[in-house]
Amino acid sequence: MNDPACKVECARSQDIPAMLSLEKRYFDPCWHSEPTFIHKLIEKEPMMFRVCKINGKVKGYYWVIPLDHSIWKKVLTGEINESEAMKHIRSFDESDLYLYICSVIVELADKQHKQYTKALVRDFGRHFVLMKGVDIPDISAIGAFTISEGGRRLMERSNFNYRGSFKTGGKSVRSYALNCSTLAQRASAVQSKNKRKNIA
């Protein structure tokens, strides 16, 4: 996002009320989080929450957790729920991580909401997909399940593979996943295509 007022950064404790306000506005009650729990997660590993801000105000965020393969796979097939998965969060410093996207949410009432989504997607790519080297998380694959039509569109536009559906929280959800190297290749191809368009 080219707007210099837009900033994506690690969430801090003071961002929690605004984050959970968005959650309550757009997610069903069964998906609402407890402030004290989110506070503990932010203290444990700030990179799990990345917020998009305009002039210091939270306009959206994404939430990810690193897991081992067995837990990650069970979340994506509905064998365990998100609450159970939270008991198995690993550190981003560990090797062979499997990243689960808990949520991506933006202020839909704001006319710039698509720009906020783009800013968050680019930030996710920079921190978890395209970067290589020291201090970069060792992520093997990324997955999520979607509870909204917007989430489904985001996963499919990001070229994630559909893995099946299951019921959770009283509704049918769609599961998506992709190994990180394939996602990086696809993202690089899109970047190259966009650069060629801009040159032309």
C-alpha beads as a LAMMPS data file, in Angstrom:
LAMMPS data file: protein, C-alpha beads

200 atoms
199 bonds

1 atom types
1 bond types

-500.0 500.0 xlo xhi
-500.0 500.0 ylo yhi
-500.0 500.0 zlo zhi

Masses

1 110.0

Atoms # bond

1 1 1 0.000 0.000 0.000
2 1 1 1.479 3.327 -1.069
3 1 1 -0.339 5.483 1.478
4 1 1 2.407 6.617 3.900
5 1 1 -0.192 6.872 6.680
6 1 1 -0.812 3.101 6.480
7 1 1 1.449 1.081 8.743
8 1 1 1.496 -2.667 9.446
9 1 1 3.226 -3.655 12.670
10 1 1 3.154 -6.153 15.509
11 1 1 0.122 -5.704 17.727
12 1 1 0.584 -4.304 21.222
13 1 1 -1.612 -4.658 24.274
14 1 1 -3.189 -1.244 23.693
15 1 1 -4.413 -2.476 20.261
16 1 1 -6.488 -5.305 21.753
17 1 1 -9.766 -3.349 22.317
18 1 1 -9.814 -2.156 18.687
19 1 1 -8.931 -5.628 17.389
20 1 1 -11.661 -7.331 19.387
21 1 1 -14.146 -4.634 18.403
22 1 1 -13.609 -5.629 14.757
23 1 1 -13.925 -9.290 15.705
24 1 1 -17.257 -8.699 17.453
25 1 1 -18.566 -6.647 14.563
26 1 1 -17.836 -9.189 11.844
27 1 1 -17.585 -12.639 13.473
28 1 1 -20.287 -14.724 15.152
29 1 1 -20.067 -14.911 18.984
30 1 1 -18.564 -18.407 18.909
31 1 1 -15.423 -16.906 17.302
32 1 1 -14.945 -14.052 19.804
33 1 1 -11.682 -13.987 21.780
34 1 1 -11.005 -13.180 25.421
35 1 1 -8.888 -10.020 25.911
36 1 1 -6.718 -11.595 28.613
37 1 1 -5.919 -14.549 26.352
38 1 1 -4.943 -12.285 23.433
39 1 1 -2.803 -10.218 25.802
40 1 1 -0.906 -13.367 26.881
41 1 1 -0.319 -14.384 23.262
42 1 1 0.977 -10.922 22.321
43 1 1 3.349 -10.990 25.288
44 1 1 4.522 -14.489 24.335
45 1 1 5.050 -13.823 20.612
46 1 1 4.142 -10.411 19.124
47 1 1 4.571 -11.689 15.528
48 1 1 1.375 -13.742 15.872
49 1 1 -0.653 -10.542 15.444
50 1 1 0.060 -7.943 12.765
51 1 1 -2.156 -4.852 12.690
52 1 1 -2.811 -2.378 9.888
53 1 1 -3.135 1.181 11.167
54 1 1 -4.054 4.534 9.693
55 1 1 -2.916 7.475 11.797
56 1 1 -2.557 5.146 14.780
57 1 1 -6.041 3.618 14.448
58 1 1 -6.426 -0.136 13.878
59 1 1 -8.126 -0.810 10.531
60 1 1 -7.466 -4.537 10.332
61 1 1 -5.198 -7.354 11.434
62 1 1 -4.185 -10.925 10.854
63 1 1 -3.495 -13.589 13.465
64 1 1 -1.292 -16.631 12.862
65 1 1 0.047 -19.412 15.074
66 1 1 2.999 -21.767 14.477
67 1 1 2.227 -25.448 15.105
68 1 1 3.743 -28.852 14.498
69 1 1 2.417 -30.837 11.549
70 1 1 0.190 -33.236 13.482
71 1 1 -1.750 -30.469 15.283
72 1 1 -1.905 -28.266 12.174
73 1 1 -3.381 -31.118 10.135
74 1 1 -5.998 -31.875 12.795
75 1 1 -7.131 -28.230 12.892
76 1 1 -7.512 -28.173 9.099
77 1 1 -9.614 -31.354 9.117
78 1 1 -11.771 -30.404 12.106
79 1 1 -10.382 -33.167 14.337
80 1 1 -9.536 -30.536 16.958
81 1 1 -10.833 -26.995 17.355
82 1 1 -8.885 -23.735 17.493
83 1 1 -9.078 -23.585 21.293
84 1 1 -7.326 -26.935 21.566
85 1 1 -4.708 -25.865 18.989
86 1 1 -3.835 -22.838 21.147
87 1 1 -2.427 -25.226 23.759
88 1 1 0.173 -26.398 21.232
89 1 1 1.619 -23.111 19.931
90 1 1 5.310 -23.379 19.127
91 1 1 7.934 -20.651 18.960
92 1 1 8.831 -18.981 15.667
93 1 1 12.454 -19.810 16.561
94 1 1 11.817 -23.554 16.177
95 1 1 12.319 -25.521 12.968
96 1 1 9.807 -27.163 10.622
97 1 1 6.793 -25.046 11.580
98 1 1 3.310 -25.247 10.102
99 1 1 1.517 -21.912 10.122
100 1 1 -2.188 -21.729 10.828
101 1 1 -4.005 -18.496 9.919
102 1 1 -6.571 -17.902 12.657
103 1 1 -8.088 -14.783 11.131
104 1 1 -7.742 -11.915 8.693
105 1 1 -10.131 -9.062 9.364
106 1 1 -10.483 -5.459 8.195
107 1 1 -12.895 -2.607 8.809
108 1 1 -15.379 -3.342 6.001
109 1 1 -17.334 -0.141 6.654
110 1 1 -14.275 1.869 5.610
111 1 1 -14.190 2.639 1.885
112 1 1 -10.453 1.814 1.879
113 1 1 -10.979 -1.711 3.266
114 1 1 -9.597 -3.413 0.145
115 1 1 -6.373 -1.441 0.552
116 1 1 -6.073 -2.602 4.147
117 1 1 -6.487 -6.218 3.023
118 1 1 -3.765 -5.739 0.395
119 1 1 -1.441 -4.203 2.981
120 1 1 -1.950 -7.162 5.322
121 1 1 -1.474 -9.729 2.532
122 1 1 1.774 -8.039 1.431
123 1 1 2.990 -7.926 5.012
124 1 1 2.188 -11.624 5.451
125 1 1 4.150 -12.422 2.297
126 1 1 7.177 -10.427 3.434
127 1 1 7.323 -12.000 6.895
128 1 1 6.218 -15.586 6.290
129 1 1 6.546 -16.482 2.608
130 1 1 9.077 -14.618 0.467
131 1 1 11.895 -13.769 2.868
132 1 1 14.851 -16.089 3.305
133 1 1 17.802 -15.985 5.661
134 1 1 18.720 -15.671 9.303
135 1 1 15.919 -14.977 11.797
136 1 1 13.207 -15.882 9.273
137 1 1 10.688 -18.481 10.549
138 1 1 11.223 -21.979 9.152
139 1 1 7.703 -22.535 7.823
140 1 1 6.948 -25.647 5.780
141 1 1 3.277 -25.019 4.973
142 1 1 0.443 -22.597 5.650
143 1 1 -3.230 -23.372 6.148
144 1 1 -6.558 -21.949 7.253
145 1 1 -10.248 -22.619 7.211
146 1 1 -12.704 -19.944 6.186
147 1 1 -15.884 -18.897 7.983
148 1 1 -16.915 -16.160 5.542
149 1 1 -17.260 -15.609 1.820
150 1 1 -14.553 -12.936 2.038
151 1 1 -12.178 -15.437 3.630
152 1 1 -12.885 -17.967 0.892
153 1 1 -12.159 -15.389 -1.807
154 1 1 -8.922 -14.368 -0.105
155 1 1 -7.662 -17.965 0.093
156 1 1 -8.557 -18.728 -3.507
157 1 1 -7.125 -15.476 -4.873
158 1 1 -3.944 -16.244 -2.937
159 1 1 -3.787 -19.609 -4.774
160 1 1 -4.253 -21.831 -1.717
161 1 1 -5.484 -25.339 -2.452
162 1 1 -8.935 -26.374 -1.241
163 1 1 -8.605 -29.336 1.143
164 1 1 -12.228 -30.093 1.998
165 1 1 -15.064 -28.949 4.256
166 1 1 -16.194 -29.773 7.780
167 1 1 -18.555 -28.414 10.423
168 1 1 -17.400 -26.316 13.337
169 1 1 -19.047 -23.607 15.411
170 1 1 -22.391 -24.736 14.022
171 1 1 -21.522 -24.009 10.396
172 1 1 -19.766 -25.578 7.445
173 1 1 -16.265 -24.219 6.790
174 1 1 -13.816 -24.671 3.935
175 1 1 -10.216 -25.716 4.568
176 1 1 -7.212 -24.508 2.516
177 1 1 -3.480 -25.204 2.620
178 1 1 -0.310 -24.896 0.585
179 1 1 3.341 -25.669 1.174
180 1 1 5.415 -22.547 1.645
181 1 1 7.803 -23.077 -1.275
182 1 1 4.914 -23.402 -3.748
183 1 1 3.245 -20.308 -2.311
184 1 1 6.520 -18.388 -2.619
185 1 1 6.898 -19.461 -6.271
186 1 1 3.342 -18.398 -7.072
187 1 1 3.763 -15.085 -5.242
188 1 1 7.034 -14.386 -7.097
189 1 1 5.345 -15.145 -10.426
190 1 1 2.554 -12.675 -9.617
191 1 1 5.118 -10.024 -8.613
192 1 1 7.015 -10.497 -11.885
193 1 1 3.793 -10.252 -13.877
194 1 1 2.804 -7.034 -12.106
195 1 1 6.257 -5.528 -12.713
196 1 1 5.974 -6.313 -16.434
197 1 1 2.568 -4.616 -16.505
198 1 1 3.946 -1.512 -14.826
199 1 1 6.873 -1.308 -17.272
200 1 1 4.511 -1.702 -20.240

Bonds

1 1 1 2
2 1 2 3
3 1 3 4
4 1 4 5
5 1 5 6
6 1 6 7
7 1 7 8
8 1 8 9
9 1 9 10
10 1 10 11
11 1 11 12
12 1 12 13
13 1 13 14
14 1 14 15
15 1 15 16
16 1 16 17
17 1 17 18
18 1 18 19
19 1 19 20
20 1 20 21
21 1 21 22
22 1 22 23
23 1 23 24
24 1 24 25
25 1 25 26
26 1 26 27
27 1 27 28
28 1 28 29
29 1 29 30
30 1 30 31
31 1 31 32
32 1 32 33
33 1 33 34
34 1 34 35
35 1 35 36
36 1 36 37
37 1 37 38
38 1 38 39
39 1 39 40
40 1 40 41
41 1 41 42
42 1 42 43
43 1 43 44
44 1 44 45
45 1 45 46
46 1 46 47
47 1 47 48
48 1 48 49
49 1 49 50
50 1 50 51
51 1 51 52
52 1 52 53
53 1 53 54
54 1 54 55
55 1 55 56
56 1 56 57
57 1 57 58
58 1 58 59
59 1 59 60
60 1 60 61
61 1 61 62
62 1 62 63
63 1 63 64
64 1 64 65
65 1 65 66
66 1 66 67
67 1 67 68
68 1 68 69
69 1 69 70
70 1 70 71
71 1 71 72
72 1 72 73
73 1 73 74
74 1 74 75
75 1 75 76
76 1 76 77
77 1 77 78
78 1 78 79
79 1 79 80
80 1 80 81
81 1 81 82
82 1 82 83
83 1 83 84
84 1 84 85
85 1 85 86
86 1 86 87
87 1 87 88
88 1 88 89
89 1 89 90
90 1 90 91
91 1 91 92
92 1 92 93
93 1 93 94
94 1 94 95
95 1 95 96
96 1 96 97
97 1 97 98
98 1 98 99
99 1 99 100
100 1 100 101
101 1 101 102
102 1 102 103
103 1 103 104
104 1 104 105
105 1 105 106
106 1 106 107
107 1 107 108
108 1 108 109
109 1 109 110
110 1 110 111
111 1 111 112
112 1 112 113
113 1 113 114
114 1 114 115
115 1 115 116
116 1 116 117
117 1 117 118
118 1 118 119
119 1 119 120
120 1 120 121
121 1 121 122
122 1 122 123
123 1 123 124
124 1 124 125
125 1 125 126
126 1 126 127
127 1 127 128
128 1 128 129
129 1 129 130
130 1 130 131
131 1 131 132
132 1 132 133
133 1 133 134
134 1 134 135
135 1 135 136
136 1 136 137
137 1 137 138
138 1 138 139
139 1 139 140
140 1 140 141
141 1 141 142
142 1 142 143
143 1 143 144
144 1 144 145
145 1 145 146
146 1 146 147
147 1 147 148
148 1 148 149
149 1 149 150
150 1 150 151
151 1 151 152
152 1 152 153
153 1 153 154
154 1 154 155
155 1 155 156
156 1 156 157
157 1 157 158
158 1 158 159
159 1 159 160
160 1 160 161
161 1 161 162
162 1 162 163
163 1 163 164
164 1 164 165
165 1 165 166
166 1 166 167
167 1 167 168
168 1 168 169
169 1 169 170
170 1 170 171
171 1 171 172
172 1 172 173
173 1 173 174
174 1 174 175
175 1 175 176
176 1 176 177
177 1 177 178
178 1 178 179
179 1 179 180
180 1 180 181
181 1 181 182
182 1 182 183
183 1 183 184
184 1 184 185
185 1 185 186
186 1 186 187
187 1 187 188
188 1 188 189
189 1 189 190
190 1 190 191
191 1 191 192
192 1 192 193
193 1 193 194
194 1 194 195
195 1 195 196
196 1 196 197
197 1 197 198
198 1 198 199
199 1 199 200
